[in-house]
């Protein structure tokens, strides 16, 4: 039986290491050549690595979240006949049988601590000493529950819920009661007479640990960098978009089939591109390591986009050179690419100012975090019908809230407020956007 050591190959120009974000195989698995074995994330992309041979996985180097250098051993394969390690259920039963040993009368054995290398595990409450536990149902004695096969954690849950384990059907080896059996019994309303109410027995005690890896780790690092290094100040304003809504509906009703349906965002994008030359301090980057502010004449807007893999900020470049339809089309393209996982590096870099919108879930306000090294960000909330006073009368108008944040090191409060007030004037009189 031969052993093949597969090393992490060169997966891109200038890439010297990558982060393991997901294993698709486990030790003992049989794989065929070209089967996907692992996903590796670099600073540029996430790459799926295929198996170079057919065989049985004998070793895996590293866990999810670990960094591995190019050229380091990634996977070991046995290239002879695969060894049958049994089914997952058989392996679980073997583990259960090994832990059937009864604990001493005065103290439970220590709980098994999950390995830190596991990406996502479920842990029940830790086992405690018997004299530290107050049973919820005195009618259920420790000795009664000890006669059945169950782990210490299952027994403790039964005591706290006031359950008689002798009434629970165990699905494990030799009738051993597992947490799933206890869950099913509780769900069916099972309880001992005189025990705590069923509502109390339904309390949830499980804790799930999810290791922060891949894109989520990158997002966490970026948010920490932005919040810890940038002194934010926030500014909020209401905008009457009644006239803008009327224009939007007219344009959508007259568009041709090649033009996208307009939302509020393309209008906001064009308005920002029009007014930024008068507010240059808000359209830039602050290189705080070198003490330099870079103010851009062009307006390239990052559009915060939620995807199944996390938050991306694709960029619409040089909005100042676009009309309303071009801005809407390009926004849909880059946002769609981000959601579909096809966005290029160019699509995700180069923004000078960022817009974040929660759409229909927009709420009334927020405190958006600046996209470092930018110096400002605009949050857009959903528009809603509101009673307002106009010329001494109460009328119904369509109102949208704007939330903004600025880097107070390089943008004064008056300057940030001036940008938002200028934007409000254009949105409330939308003809000004196109003049």
N, C-alpha and C positions, 0 to 999 in steps of 0.2 A: 504494500500500500504506500503510494507516494505522497509526499507533503509538498504543497505549493504555497509559497508566501507571496501574497500580492501586496505591492507597495503603492501608496498614493501617487498617481501619475501627475505630471505637469498639466494643470487644468486651465492655464491661461497665462498670458504674458505678464511677467512681473509678480505672479502669485506664488508665495512661498509657503503658505499654510492655509488651511480651511477649517471651518467649524462643522462638526458632525451634527446635523439637524434631525436626521431620522435614519434608523436602521430598518431595512426591509427583510433581514434574515436574522436568525438566531443560531447559536452553537447547536450543531446536530441537524440543521436543515440540509436537505439535498437541493442543490441548485444546478441549473444548466447554464452553459456558456451564454453570455449576453443577458442573463436575468439581472434585473436591477437589485443591487445589494445595499446601497447606501446613498443618501443625499448629503452633499458637502456644500456649505455656503462660504463664499469668499466675499471680499469687499465689493465685487463686481456682479456676482450672479450666484444662483443656486444650481448645482450641477448634479445629475444622477449618474452614479458610477456603476457600470455593468460588471458582471463576473467575467473574468478572462478565461475560466475553465469550467468544466462540469465536475462536480464532486460533492463532498460533504463539508460543511463549515465546521472547522475544528477550533478556531480561535477568532475573537474579535478584539481589535486594538482600539480602546477608547469607548466612551459612552456619549450619549446625546449631550451636546454642550461643550464637549472637549475640543480643543484645538489640536490638529495633527499636521505635522510638517510634510511637505512634498518629499517623497522618497522614503518615508517611514512605512513600516509594515502596517497594513490596514486589516487584512483578513488572511487567515491560514485555512487552506483547503486540504482535505484528504481526497486524493484523486482516484482512489480505488473504489470498492463497493461501499455504498453508504451504510452507516450503522443505524439501525432502528432504535431510536431512543424512547419509543413509546408515545402514546397520544398525550395531549395536554391534560386530559382528564385523568389518565393513569398516573401522570407525574404528580398532579395535585393530590390524588388519593394517597400516593406514597408518602408525600410530605405530611398529610393529615395523620396517617398511621404512625409515623415516626414521632408525632407530638402528642400521642394519646396518653403518655405516661402521666399518672396522677401526681399532683403537687403535694408536698408535705402539708400536714394539717395547719401549721402556723403561718405559712407564707406561700404565695404563688411563685412560680419560677419567673425570671425576668422575661419581659416581652421581647419578641424578635424585632430588631430595629432594621428597617428597610435600608438597603444599600443606597448611598448618595448618588450612585451611578444610574439609578432608575429614573427615567424621565417623568413618569406619572404613576403614582401609586395611591392606594387607598389605605389609610391607617385608622384602626378603631382606637378608642380611648385606651391609654396605657394601663397595664395591669397594676393594681395597688395592693398593699397589704390588707389582709382581711379585717384587722382591727381598725383600719381607716375607713372602711366601707359601712354605711348604714343601710341595711336592706329596706327596700320600699314596702315589702309585704312580709310581716313577721310570720304569716301562715306558711311561707315557703322556707324551709330550713336549708342550711348549707348542705347537710348530709343527704337530704332528699335529692337535691340537684346533683350531688357528686356521684350518685349511682348511675347516671347516664354518661355517655361518651360525648364530651364537648370541651372546647378549649376554655382556658380561664376567661378570655374576653367574652365568649358567648355566655358563660355562667354569670359573669358580672352584669351583662345586659339583662339577663333573665331576672336577676335579683332586683335591679333597679326598676324594671317594668312590672314586677310582681307576677312573674310567669313561672309555672311549674314545668320544668323541662321534660318531665315524664309524659306530658301531654303533647309534646312536639315530635313530629315524625322527622327523623334524621335521614338525610340523603347520602351521607358519607359512608365510608367503609364501616361495617359492623353496626350500622345505624347511627354513626357519629353525627351530631347536630352541628350544622354550620350556620354562619350568619344569615345566609339566604333562607335557610329553613325557619330561623327565628323571625326574619322579616315577613315571610309568608304567613306564619302563625299569627303575628301581630296584625297584619293586614286583614286577616279573617276575623279579627275581633276576639281572639283567644285571650283569656286572663283567668287568674285564680280568684275565687270568691273572697271578697274583702280586700282585694288588692287596690292599688291606685287606679284612678279612672283611665279608661282607654285613651283619652286624649293625651294624657301624660305619657302613656307608653309609646305614643307615636313620635316622641321627640327624636330629632335627627342628631346623631353623634359622630358621624363619619367625617373625616378631614381628608381632602384630596390635595396632594402636593403636585404641583405642575412646575417643572423646571423651566426657567426662562431662557430660551435658546433662539437661534436663528434671527428672523426678522423682528420678533418681539424683543429680543435682547438689544438689537440695533436701535429700535424705537426707544427702549428704556434708557439707553446710553445718551441718545440725542436729546430726550426730554430732560434728563438730569443735567446735561451740559447747558441747555438753554435756561433752565430755571435757576441753576446755581450760579451761573456767570452773568446773567442779564437781570438787572433791576427793572422789573416790569412796572409800568403804571397803566391802568385800564381806563377806558372812556366809553360811555354808553350814550346812545341817542335813538330817538324815535324818528321814523321817516314816513311821511304820508305818500304811499305809492299808488294812490287811486288813479292818477293820470297815467302813471307808468303801466299799470295793469290794463288800462284801456288801449294804450298803444301796443302793448304786447299782444293783446287779443286781435287787434286789427292786422298786425304783421303776420301772425300765425294763420289767420283766415285767408290771407292773400299770398302766402308763400307757395312756391312750386314744389314738386315732389323731390327735387334734389336738395332742398334746403331743410335743415333740422328745425324741430319745434323749439321755439325760444322760451327759456326760463328767465328768471330775473338776473342770473349770473352774467350772461353776456353784456347786458346793459351796465351792470356794475363794473365789469372789466373795462369796457370802453370809457366809462366815466372816470375811472381811476387813471387810465392812460392819458386822458385829456388834461387832468388837473395836476398830475405829478410834476411837470416842469415848474409849477408854482410852489411845490412842496418837496424840493429835492432832498431835504434831510430825512424824508420818510422812505425814499426809494434807494436803498443802499445796503452795504454790508459794513459791519464794524469789525476790523481786525484788531482785537484788543491786545493781542500779543505784541503787535508792533505799533499800536497807538495810531492806526490809520482808518479813516472812514472813506469808503469808496462809494461815491454817488453816481448812479447810472442815469444816462440820458434816456436809454431805451427802457421800456416797461415789460418785464417778463414775469408773468404771474403764476405762482405755484397754486395749484388747486388741490387742497387736502381731500383725499379720496379714500373711503373705507373699502377694504377688500376682505375676502375670506382669509387672507394671509396676514392682515394687519393694515396699518395706515401707510399709504403712499402719498407722495406729493409730486405728481406729474406737472410739467411746466408748459404753459402756452407762451411761446417766445414772441417778443416784439408785438404786443397787442396794439401799440400805437400805429402800426402800419395796416391794421385790419379794419374791415367793416363789421357790422353786427353779425352777419351770416358767417363770415370767415372765423370770427372769434368763437361763435357757437359750435361750428364744425370742428375746429381744432380742439376745443375743450372736450367735446365728446370723444374725439379720437384718442387723446392722451389718457383721459379717464378710463375709457374702455380698454386701452392697452394695459393700464395698471391693474384693472380688475381681472383681465384675462391672463395676466402673467406674461405678456409679450412686450411690455414697455422696454425700450432701449435705455442705455445709460444716458444718452442725450436727452431722452424724454423726461428723465428724472433729475436733471441738474440744470443750474443756470438761472434760478428764480431770483428776482430782486425784491419781491413783496409776495405775501401769501394770503389767500382767501380760504376760509374754512366755513362750511355750511352744513348744518344738520338737517336741512330740508324740512320735511313735514314734522320731524321730531325736534325742530329748532328751539323750542322753549322761548323764554322771555329774555334770557341773558346768559352770559358765560364769561370766563376770564381766559381767553385763548393764550396758549404759550407760543412765543415767537419762534420762528424757524431759524435757528442759528445758522449762519452769522448775520441774517437779516436784522432789521431794526424795527419792524412793524408788522402787524398782522391784523386782518379784518375778519370778524365773525358775523355771519349773516343768519338771521333767524326767520322763522316762517311768517308770512304775511297773514293778517287776520282782520276781520271786520270789527270795528270798534266805534263806540259813540264818542264823538269829539265836539268841542265847541268851535264854531267858525262864524265870525261876525255876529256873535251874541246868540247863536242858535245851536242846538244840539243836532248834529247830523251823523250819519254813519259813513265812516271812511275806512279805507284799507290801510292798515298800519303795519310797518315792519320795524323790528328792532335791530340795531347794529351794535356789536360789541367789538372793541378794538384794544390792542395792547401795543405799547411802544417801549423801546429801550431808553430808559430815562438818562443814561449816560450821554447820549448824543442827540436825543429828541426831547425838547422841552415840552412841558404840558400844554402850553399855548399853541405850539406848533402841531402837536398831535390833534388837539381839538379843532384847529383851523382846517386840517385835512378832512376830518369827518364832517364838519359843517359845510365845507365846499362840496363834498360828495352829496350831502343831503339836498343841497340846492339843485344840483343837476338831476337827481332822481325824482324830486318833486316837480320839476319842470323839465321833463325828458327831452323836449326839443333842443335844449341847450347841449345835450350830449352830441348832437349831430351838427351843431353850428360851428 
